[in-house]
């Protein structure tokens, strides 16, 4: 099995699936047999899935790997337009709040593992905090703009939210580590 990757295409020697770069500036790809657009890494994942599905003799864990990779492909590429990015983040936050009540929570990559969920959410909160920092820097750069008052108000709100985001990320990360330790200790105790 082998995927050949160039600057603008990905092909497989096992099947007819092709990934094609459709927007170089945004880094978006399409993959034959799939709807939507993907990041470069997601396109590689889609090509890997196609290769696993094309195996003549499947391996015992192929279905688990494919299910996990399919979950990765459910995450849409982050839009470059700031308004669209905010709407995507709002939708993602809503989906995260609902996650424990969905069938996806029990499926890979989470498998109902609360510790793993908490770790991933904590990492995401840290990333959002970094985005808030960047937006605050952009607000400072626009200081000579006619909208300076609005930018400074936005910067103040972002700056006040950042410590809360960092604290929440740290707490979630610590809770995730504690939950994973408890799970490992529980598994050891049951042996």
C-alpha positions in Angstrom: 0.0 0.0 0.0 1.3 3.4 -1.0 0.0 6.9 -1.4 1.9 9.2 -3.7 1.7 12.8 -2.6 2.6 15.8 -4.7 2.0 19.5 -4.2 -1.5 19.3 -5.7 -2.6 15.6 -5.9 -2.6 12.4 -3.9 -3.0 9.0 -5.6 -3.0 5.4 -4.4 -1.6 2.3 -6.0 -4.4 0.3 -4.5 -7.5 2.1 -5.8 -8.8 4.9 -7.9 -9.2 7.5 -5.1 -7.6 10.8 -5.8 -7.2 13.8 -3.6 -6.9 17.1 -5.4 -5.9 20.6 -4.1 -8.7 22.9 -5.0 -7.7 26.1 -3.1 -4.0 26.5 -2.6 -4.4 29.7 -0.5 -6.7 28.1 2.0 -5.1 24.7 1.7 -8.3 22.9 0.8 -8.6 19.5 -0.9 -11.3 17.3 -2.4 -11.3 13.5 -2.4 -13.1 11.4 -4.9 -16.1 9.6 -3.4 -16.4 12.1 -0.6 -18.4 15.3 -0.1 -16.9 18.6 1.1 -13.4 19.9 1.4 -10.6 18.8 3.7 -7.3 20.1 5.0 -4.1 18.4 3.7 -3.9 16.1 6.7 -7.5 15.2 6.4 -7.0 14.4 2.7 -4.1 12.1 3.7 -6.4 10.4 6.3 -9.2 10.0 3.6 -6.6 8.4 1.3 -5.5 6.1 4.1 -9.1 5.0 4.7 -9.5 4.3 1.0 -6.4 2.1 1.1 -7.6 0.2 4.1 -11.0 -0.4 2.6 -9.3 -1.7 -0.6 -7.3 -4.4 1.2 -8.0 -7.9 -0.3 -7.5 -9.4 3.2 -8.6 -7.1 5.9 -6.6 -7.1 9.2 -8.5 -7.7 12.5 -8.3 -4.1 13.7 -9.0 -2.4 10.3 -12.6 -1.5 11.2 -11.5 0.2 14.5 -8.8 2.2 12.7 -11.2 3.3 9.9 -13.9 4.3 12.4 -11.4 6.4 14.3 -10.2 8.1 11.1 -13.7 8.7 9.9 -14.3 10.7 13.1 -11.3 12.9 12.2 -12.9 13.7 8.9 -16.1 15.0 10.6 -14.2 18.1 11.7 -14.5 20.7 9.0 -11.5 22.8 8.0 -11.4 26.1 9.9 -12.6 28.9 7.6 -10.3 31.8 7.0 -13.1 34.4 7.1 -13.2 35.7 10.7 -17.0 35.8 10.9 -17.3 32.3 9.5 -14.6 31.1 11.9 -16.6 32.5 14.9 -19.8 30.8 13.6 -17.8 27.5 13.3 -16.5 27.8 16.8 -20.0 28.5 18.1 -21.3 25.4 16.4 -18.4 23.3 17.6 -19.0 24.5 21.2 -22.6 23.5 20.9 -21.6 20.1 19.6 -19.2 19.6 22.4 -21.8 20.4 25.0 -24.1 17.7 23.5 -21.3 15.1 22.9 -21.9 12.9 26.0 -25.5 12.4 25.0 -24.7 11.2 21.4 -23.8 7.9 19.9 -20.5 9.4 18.7 -19.3 9.7 22.3 -19.2 5.9 22.6 -17.4 5.5 19.2 -13.7 6.1 18.4 -11.7 8.2 19.1 -13.4 8.8 22.4 -15.0 5.4 23.1 -16.8 7.0 26.1 -13.5 7.9 27.6 -14.2 11.0 29.6 -10.5 11.6 30.3 -9.7 11.6 26.6 -12.6 14.1 26.0 -11.4 16.4 28.8 -7.8 16.3 27.4 -8.9 17.2 23.9 -11.2 20.0 25.1 -8.4 21.4 27.4 -6.1 21.5 24.4 -8.7 23.2 22.3 -9.3 25.8 25.0 -5.6 26.6 25.0 -5.6 26.9 21.2 -8.6 29.3 21.5 -6.7 31.3 24.1 -3.8 31.7 21.6 -6.3 32.9 19.0 -7.6 35.5 21.4 -4.0 36.7 21.9 -3.6 37.0 18.1 -6.9 39.0 17.8 -5.8 41.3 20.6 -2.5 41.9 18.7 -4.4 42.7 15.5 -6.6 45.1 17.4 -3.5 47.0 18.5 -2.2 47.1 15.0 -5.4 48.7 13.8 -5.0 51.5 16.4 -5.1 54.2 13.8 -8.3 53.0 12.2 -11.5 55.0 12.5 -13.0 52.0 14.4 -10.4 52.2 17.1 -13.0 52.5 19.9 -14.7 49.2 18.8 -11.3 47.4 18.5 -10.3 48.5 21.9 -13.6 47.3 23.4 -13.1 44.0 21.6 -9.5 43.8 22.9 -10.7 44.5 26.5 -13.3 41.7 26.2 -10.8 39.3 24.7 -8.2 40.2 27.3 -10.6 39.6 30.1 -11.7 36.3 28.6 -8.2 35.0 28.1 -7.3 34.3 31.7 -10.6 32.5 32.2 -9.9 30.4 29.0 -6.4 29.5 30.2 -7.7 28.6 33.7 -10.4 26.5 32.3 -8.0 24.8 29.9 -5.6 24.0 32.8 -8.4 22.6 34.9 -9.8 20.5 32.1 -6.3 19.2 31.3 -5.7 18.3 34.9 -9.1 16.7 35.3 -8.4 14.7 32.1 -5.1 13.4 33.4 -6.7 12.5 36.8 -9.5 10.7 35.0 -7.0 8.7 32.8 -4.9 7.8 35.9 -8.0 6.6 37.7 -9.0 4.5 34.7 -5.6 2.9 34.5 -5.5 2.2 38.2 -9.0 0.8 38.0 -7.9 -1.5 35.2 -4.8 -2.6 37.2 -7.0 -3.3 40.3 -9.4 -5.5 38.3 -6.6 -7.7 37.0 
